[in-house]
Amino acid sequence: MSETTPSRLKQTTLIGKTDYWNDSCSASELSYAIENGAVGATSNPTIVLDVVKREFPVWREVIARIAAENSSWDETKVCWKLIDEMGVQAAKLLSPVFERENGRKGRISMQTNPQFYRNPEAILAHADHFNALAPNIQVKIPVTKAGIVAIEEATFRGININATVNFTLPQSIAVAEAVERGLDRRTAAGLPNEGLTPVCTIMIGRLDDWLKVIAKKQGITLTPGHLDWAGIAVMKKAYPIFQQRGYRARLLVAAYRHHMHWSALVGGDLIHTIPYAWQRLYNASDIEVRLTQDEPVDPAVVEEIYRKFADFRRAYDEGGMSIDEFDTFGATVRTLRNFIGSYHELVGAVRDIMLPDPDK
């Protein structure tokens, strides 16, 4: 690729209506992404923990300052103030995009406390807090039973939501319907919807991960590589449904495990949120960037996964799960445990700075 040829990800944004975001709130990583065409960013406890570890000298000073300025705060309050400051920093970096795009793009997604996944009132209180930090905040809410309630109400309140902890078609449709109810309630109340850009993330790689766990546990043998298409198949099925029904939530691809999670989903009116390391790999690759969103997954691949995995049927069929079943779906449980674990580890890292171990 010559110096004048756009990067692979920049090319992606020039085909159809596809956008890409930086899957990190690191200032240096976000700056690289913006230079290569990114128009947004995302964060969660695992991402924040990773940024603190990799940029420890910088964030150690920030944590120490926050603690010094708030002498009565415990490590939990200091931790959330740290997350707030990371989010506000990213919002400032994205503000030129936000202004250029008249508020349609240029947002940083900040995740509500993952421990609140069963409590819609707590999720909403945290969403209100994040929404007040900057004009270009998008609030991540998990697609649990409580999360669906919170998504509708947050949308009604005028909060731009990003539904997360989502892996399946039933969850995605529940999100879209909740957003529609919230927007319709705003219209009925005489409130404007023009500034709202709701997003529905599908963590396609985490669905693949879960099915691979099942295959190992149950000794399921299948064609090598087929499970790498499971999440892509769900996304490709969800996309035309969203378009045909006119859902106003926009689909977002997340949780990359290989290049097809990007290269097989180019050109549609959707978003890719890509970790920095994957951005570097994609941009350095020789993979052709072309319109692929409308290309179906090989029916033989889908048929084998569908036949052998009940949880793929639950993920792929519109009626595969009820809202009451979302919280116990394997990929949901694994992801919530991961996010909550990362959150506790982050709190512990803050504690170690506030209260250093005297034996070390």
N, C-alpha and C positions, 0 to 999 in steps of 0.2 A: 504494500500500500504506500503510495507516494505521500510526500508531505502535504500536498494539496487535496488528497482524497480524504473525505470525512471518515472518522473512526467508524467501526462496525456499529456501535450503539448510536452514533449520530445518524448513520444511514438508516437504522431502524426507525428513528423518529421522522424520517423523510418519506417513509412508505405508509400509505394509508393514514390512520389516525392514532397510531401507537405512540405512547409516551413512555419515558422511563424515569424512575426515581432512584436515588441513592439509598441503599438499605443500611444506613448508618447515620448517626448524628455527629460523627467526627468532622471537625471543621476542614481538615486537610483532605479527607476523602470526599466530602461534599463539594469542595472547591474543584477537585478533579472532575467529579461527575457533572457539575454545571458546565464546565468547559467543554464537555463531550455531549451536551444536549439534555442533561437531566433537568426536570422541571418540578422536582419534589424530593422529599426524603422521609424516611421512617425510623422509628425507634421502638425499642421494647427493653425489658430488664436485661435480657441476654446481651443485646447490642450495647447498652450503657455499660454493663460490666466489662465487656470486651474493650470498649474505648478506654475505660479507666485503667485497665491492666496494661494496654499498649502505650498509653500516653500518661503513665503514672506520675512522673514529675510535675506535669502541668496540673493534673486534677487533684493531686495531693495538696498543692497550695490552695486550690479553690475550696476543697473540703475544710482545710484548716481555717481559712478565712471565714467561711460560713459558720463554723463552730464558734470562732472567736466573736463574731458579731451577734451571736444568739446564745448567750451563756447558759440559758436554762433548757435548751433543746437537747433531746436525746438523739441517738444515731438515726432513728427512723425519720425524724423531721429534717435532719441535716441531709439525709439521703434524698428525700423528695425535693428539697431545695436544690440539690445538685442536679437532679433530673430536670427541674424547671429551668435552671440556668443553661444546661446543654440545649434544651429545646428552644429557648429564646435566642441563643447564639445561632442555631441553625435557621430559625425564622428570619433573623437579620440577613444571613447570607442569601436566603431565598427571596427576600423582599423585592429585589429588582425584577425577578421573574414574576412575582405576584402582581406588581404594578404594571409590567409590560402586558400581562395576560388579563388585565382587568379583574383579578381575583379568581379566575377560572383555574389557574395553576399556580405553583409556587408555594406550596404548603408543606409543613413538617408534621408528620403524624406522631402523636405522643400517646403512649398506652396507659390506660387506667390500671390501677393496682390489680395484678392478676389474682390476688387473694379475694377480690370482691366478686368473683365469677358467679356466685349464687345470690347476690344482693343487688337488685336493680337500683335501689335508693342510693347505696354507696357508690355504685358505678356512676350514676347521674351527678352526684355531688362532685366527684373527681372530674367528670367531664366538664362541668361548669367551671371548675377551677382552671383546667387547662385552657378552655376556650377564652378565658379572660386574660391570658398571658400575652397574646399577640393577635393581630387580625388574621394571620395566615397559619393558624393551628388547625390541624385535622385530628380528631380524637378517636383512638382505637378502642373498640369495645368488643369483647369476646362473643362469639356466636354460641352462647349457652342459652338455656331457657330464660334465665334472668336477663341475659344480654339482649335478647330479642325485644323484651319489654323496654329496656333502656334505649335501644336504637330508635324505636318509634318515638319515645318521649324526647330524647335528645334532638332528633330531627325536628320535632315540633317546636322545640325551644330555639331553633336556629343554629344548632351546632353541626358542623360538618363532621360526619362520622366516617370512620374506616373500620368496617367489620373485620375482625381478625379471629384467630383460632377457628378457622373455617376450612373444610377439606372436601365438602360434598355438595352435590346439586340440591338436596333438600334444604341444607343450611343456607345456601346461596339464595334460593327462592324465598325462604322465610325472611332473610335480610331485605331482599328487594320489596317484599310485600309490607314489611314494617316501615321501610323508608317511604313507600307510597302512602301509607296511612298517616305518617307524620306530616308529609308534604300536603296531603289533602286537608288535614286538620288546620294547617297554616293558612291554606287558601280560604277555608270556611271562616277562619277568624280574621280575614282581611290582612294577613301578613304576607310579605313578599318572599318568593322562593329563588329569585334570580342569583343571589349570592351563595347558594348552596351547591356543593359538589360532592355528594355522598359517594363513597367507594366501598366495594365489597371484595375483599381479598380472598383468594383461594390459594391455600398453601399446598401446592400440587406435589412438591417433593416430599412433604411430610405424609401425604397419603401413600406415596410409593414406599416410604420407610416403613409404615405400619403394615402394609401388605407383605413386605419382605420379612418382618418379624413373625407374622402369622405363618408364612411359608416355612420358615425355619422351625417354629414350634410344632406345626402339624405335619411336617415332612411332606409338603406339597411340592411335587416336581412339575416344572413347566418350562416352556421354551426360554432359553437364556435371553435376557434383554426385554422380555415382554412386560415385566412389571415396571420398567422405566417409562412406559406409556400410560400408566393408569391415571395419574393426575392430569396429564395432557388430555386424555379422553374426556375426563369430567369437565375440564375447562372448555373444550371444543363443543361439548353438548350444552353447557350453560350459556355460552356466548350467543348463539342464535335465539335461544329462548328469551334472553334479556332484550335482544334487539326487536324481536317480533312482538313482544308484549309491551314494549315501550317503557320498560323499567328505567327510572331516572338514576339509579345507582350504577356506577361504572365498575366493571370488573377489573381486578388487579391480580397479576401473577406473582407468586412469592415462593420461597424455599427451593432454591436452585440446587440440583444435584448433578446435572450434566448440561451440555450446550443445547440439547433439544428443548429444554424447559424455556429457553429463549428463542432459538432459531425456528422451532415449529409453531410459534405463536406470534408471528410478525404481521402487521398490517391491519389488525382489527382495532376497533375503538376501545382499547383497553390500555392498562398500565403495566409495566414491568418494574418491580422494586428489586434492584440487583445489588448484592454485596460488592464492596470495592474489589476484593480479590477476583470475583467472577467478571467484573467489568474489565479488569486488566487482561484476563485470559481471553475474553470475547474480542476485545479490541486488537489483541495481538494475533488472533487466529486468521486462518484463510477461509473461514466459512462464508459461503455466499449469503448475503442478506437479500431476501426476496419475500414476496407475499406468500405466506404459508398458513395464515389463520384459517382459511376456508378449506384447506386440504384435510380430508378425514383421516383419522387413525385407521390403519389396516383393520378391516372388520374381523379378520382371523385372530388378531391380537386381542381385540376387545372381547371376542367370543370366548377365548380361552380363560382370560382373567375373570370374566363374568361367570363362567361355569364353575370355576374352581374356588372362588372367594365370595362367601356370603357378604363380607364387609365391603367388597367392591360393588355388589348389587345394591347394598344400602347407600353407597356413595353415588352411584351412577343413575339410579332410578329416581324420578321425581318424588314418588311416594315411598322411597326406601326407608325413611325414618320420620318419626313424628318429632315435634319440638321437644317433647318430654324425654326423648332418647338422645338428644344432642350431647348432654353432659357425660354420658357413659360410653360414647363412641371411642374406640381405642385411640385413634389419633388425637382426639380432643383431650383425653386423660393424659396421654404422654406429653402433649404440648403444654398443658396447664402445669403439670408437674415440673417441666423444664423451666417455664417462665417463673413460677413461684420459687423454685430452687435458686435460680439466678438472682431473683430479687433478694432472697435471704443472704446469699453470698455477697451481694453488693452492700447490703446493710452491714454485714460483717467486716467488709473492707473499710467502710466508713468508720466503724467502731475501732478498728485497729489504728487508724490515724488519730482519732480523738482520744483513744485510751491505749497507747502503745504498750505492748507486752514488756514488762521490766526485765524479764528473764532472757530476752534476746539482745 
